[in-house]
């Protein structure tokens, strides 16, 4: 959703409402996304801003996967707590090619 709205400033409350999670969980998601180079802090929220072409490509791949596997991705986001938020954040970790 952030990829498709790059000019939107995503507050914790907005992210929580869009993901149907608590504010605490949305805070974790936004912090993890910033740590992984997907967003940057802007005022009271975060904006989509990939730091590298590789991160941009990964974000676009997640968008494509979401479009193809909506139910599976939704289940991942809403799986057992607290692992669900960590699993979602882990999806954005960059891995070296072997």
C-alpha positions as CSV (number, residue, x, y, z in Angstrom):
1,X,0.0,0.0,0.0
2,X,2.9,2.4,0.6
3,X,4.4,1.6,-2.8
4,X,1.2,2.7,-4.4
5,X,1.0,5.9,-2.4
6,X,4.6,7.2,-2.1
7,X,3.6,10.8,-1.2
8,X,1.4,9.7,1.7
9,X,2.8,10.3,5.2
10,X,1.9,7.1,7.1
11,X,1.3,7.7,10.8
12,X,1.1,4.8,13.3
13,X,-2.6,5.2,13.5
14,X,-3.1,5.1,9.7
15,X,-0.8,2.1,9.3
16,X,-2.7,0.3,12.2
17,X,-6.0,1.0,10.6
18,X,-4.9,-0.2,7.1
19,X,-3.3,-3.4,8.4
20,X,-6.0,-4.1,11.0
21,X,-3.4,-4.3,13.8
22,X,-2.7,-2.5,17.1
23,X,-0.8,0.8,17.2
24,X,2.0,-1.0,19.0
25,X,2.3,-3.5,16.1
26,X,2.1,-0.8,13.5
27,X,4.9,1.0,15.3
28,X,7.0,-2.1,15.0
29,X,6.2,-2.5,11.3
30,X,7.2,1.1,10.6
31,X,10.4,0.9,12.6
32,X,11.4,-2.3,10.8
33,X,10.6,-0.9,7.4
34,X,12.7,2.2,8.2
35,X,15.5,0.0,9.4
36,X,15.4,-2.1,6.2
37,X,15.5,1.0,4.0
38,X,11.9,1.0,2.8
39,X,10.7,4.2,4.5
40,X,12.0,7.3,6.1
41,X,10.7,9.3,9.0
42,X,8.9,12.5,8.0
43,X,7.3,14.5,10.7
44,X,4.9,12.4,12.7
45,X,4.9,9.6,10.2
46,X,6.8,7.7,7.6
47,X,7.0,7.9,3.8
48,X,7.9,5.2,1.3
49,X,11.4,5.9,0.2
50,X,13.6,3.0,-0.8
51,X,17.3,3.7,-0.3
52,X,18.6,1.5,-3.1
53,X,17.4,0.0,-6.4
54,X,17.7,-3.5,-4.8
55,X,15.3,-2.5,-2.0
56,X,12.9,-0.9,-4.6
57,X,13.0,-4.2,-6.6
58,X,12.2,-6.2,-3.4
59,X,9.3,-3.8,-2.5
60,X,7.9,-4.2,-6.0
61,X,8.2,-7.9,-5.8
62,X,6.2,-7.9,-2.6
63,X,3.5,-5.8,-4.3
64,X,3.4,-8.3,-7.1
65,X,3.3,-11.2,-4.7
66,X,0.5,-9.6,-2.7
67,X,-1.6,-9.2,-5.9
68,X,-1.0,-12.9,-6.8
69,X,-1.3,-14.4,-3.3
70,X,-3.6,-12.0,-1.5
71,X,-4.9,-14.6,1.0
72,X,-1.5,-16.1,1.8
73,X,0.0,-12.6,2.5
74,X,-3.0,-11.6,4.5
75,X,-2.7,-14.7,6.6
76,X,1.0,-13.9,7.1
77,X,0.2,-10.4,8.4
78,X,-2.6,-11.7,10.7
79,X,-0.9,-14.9,11.9
80,X,-0.3,-15.7,15.6
81,X,1.0,-12.8,17.6
82,X,3.8,-11.6,18.1
83,X,5.6,-13.5,15.4
84,X,3.3,-12.2,12.6
85,X,4.8,-8.7,12.6
86,X,8.4,-10.0,12.8
87,X,7.6,-12.4,9.9
88,X,6.2,-9.5,7.8
89,X,9.3,-7.4,8.6
90,X,11.6,-10.3,7.8
91,X,10.1,-10.5,4.3
92,X,12.0,-7.3,3.5
93,X,15.4,-8.4,4.6
94,X,17.9,-8.5,1.8
95,X,19.8,-11.7,1.2
96,X,23.0,-12.2,-0.7
97,X,22.8,-14.3,-3.8
98,X,24.8,-17.4,-3.6
